[in-house]
Amino acid sequence: MTGTNIAIPLRFVIESSSNSGIAFVLTRRRSVAAAATLALLLVAASLAGCTPGQSAVDHARQQIGRPYTYGGASPSGGFDCSGLTSWAWKQAGVTSIPRTSRDQHAWAKAITRQELQPGDLVFYSSGGPSGTVSHVALFIGDGMIVHASSSHDRVEEAPVDYWSGHLVGYGRIPASALP
């Protein structure tokens, strides 16, 4: 049986952090082109979820349990709310983020709740929805935030609506500030 091509399909599934898989069927007949395509798919899959916003979220979540410290902006000294958000975003390559929650609110691009993506900022006010911004958190996805809570004395996760009646709005890091 010389000259007979036998195709043996092999299935590769590439998982990304968003749990969406990419299936790729490789046959021996097309192994060179398929190998190149597989290599590109592997690179793409490794970059899935690797956005500056996700990076900021990952850095902030690594701080869960660290103490709340008024004026704190580092893992060694603890965090206040805006210290956590500015530190997390600086770890993700954004060096121009302002330090205070009020300044972050003024600097960020206003977005709606429906537009929230991991890494976006969520703003609150002790004076209610029309008050001056006094607290900021980082949206992590699935209706949750990570923030440095003064009332619980630590960095923690919470629902976006944890401070009912005090939500001011949402903001995104300006594109011009992204790495």
N, C-alpha and C positions, 0 to 999 in steps of 0.2 A: 504494500500500500504506500508506495513512495508518492510524494507530492500531496498527500491528503492533509488538509488542515484540520486540526482538532482544537476547538475553542473550549477552554475550561473557564467558566466564569468564576470570578472571585469577587466577593462583595465587601466593600469597605464602608463603614459608617463613621462619619466624623461628627463628634458631639461638640457643641459650643456651650458657653455659659448660659445661654438663653434656652437650653434644652431642645433646640431645633437641630435635627440631624440632617446631614447631607449624605445621600447614598451614592456610591460610585461603583459601577461594574467594570472590572478589568478583565480583559481576555488576553490570552497569550498572543493572539494574532496581531493585536494592536498595542503591544506592550510598550514600545518607545513613546508613541504619542500619548498613550494612557498614563505612563509613568510621569511624563511632563505635566499632564493635566492634574494628576493626583498630587504632585508637588505643589502646584498652584492652589489647589483646594486646601491642602494642609496649611499653607501660609495664610490663606483667607480665613480658615477656621481658627487659627491661632490668634488672629487679629479681631475676631468677633468678640464684641463686648469690651474691647480695649480702647475705649474712648476716654478723653480727659475726664468727663463726668463720672464714668464708672471708676476710674482711677481715684478720683477724689472720694467717692463713696467707700471704696475699699480701704483707703487710708483712714478715713473717719471711723469706719466700723472696727478697725484694729484697736481703736482707743476705747471701746466700750468697757465700762467698769472703772476707767480712770477718774480721779476725783474732779469735781467742779471746783475751780479756783477763780474768784473774781479777778479779771485782768490776765488770766492764764492763757497761754498760747503755745504750749509745748507738752509733749508726753512726759517730760521730767517734772514740769511745774504744774501740770493739770491744765484744764481748759475752762474758759467761759464760752458762751454760745458762739460769739463771733470769732473768738480765738480758735475754736475747733474748725469752723467753716473756712477761715482764711488759711489756717495751717494745712488742712486737707487739700485745698485747691493749690496751695504753693507746692505741695508734694506732687501734684499732677501737672506742674509746669506753669501755673498762672501766678506770676509774681506781682501783678498790679492790683490784686484784690484789696479793697480797703479793709481796715481793721475792725471797725465798729459795725454793729447791725444796722444802725441808721444810715451810715455811709454806704454799706453794701446794698441797702434798699435803693438808695438814690442812684447808685452806679449800675446795678443790674438792669437788664432789659426786661420790662414787665411782660409776663405771659399769663395765660389762663390756666386753671386747674387741669383742663383737658390736655394741655400741651406739656404737662410735667414729664420730665425725663430724669433718670438718675443723675444726680449732681446739681440739679436745680435748687435754688434757695427758696425757703418758705419763711415768710415773715409774720410776726405776731406783735401785738401791743398790749401792755398792761391796761391801757385806756380803752380797749375795745377796737373794733374794726376800723374806726376812723381816727384812732389815736396815733401818736408818734411811735414808730417802730422801736421796740425794746428787746426783741428776741428774734433769733434766726436759727434755722435748722437746715439740714441737707436732706433733700428728698432721695430715698434709696430705691423706690419702686413699690408696687403693690400697696399703695396707700400708706406707706410708712416713711418715717423720718429717722435720722440719727441726730441727736443734739446733746449739748452739755446743759443739763437741767439743774438750775439752782435749787429747786424745791426737792429734788432727790439726791443732790450733792454728787452727781456722777454723770458720765457720758452714757447715754442709753438710747435704745430704739423706742419709738412710740408711734401711734397712729397720727396722721396729718392733723386730724381734728381733736387731738388730745386736749388742747386748751380752747374748748368750745366758747365761741363768742369773742375770741381775741385774734382771730386770723385776719391779717391785713391783706396779704396777697402773695404772689409768686414771682420769682425772677430767675433769669438765665444769665450766665456769664457771657458778656459781650463777645462776639466772634473775634473782634480785634484783639482781645486779651488772651485768646487760646493759643497754646503752643503750636 
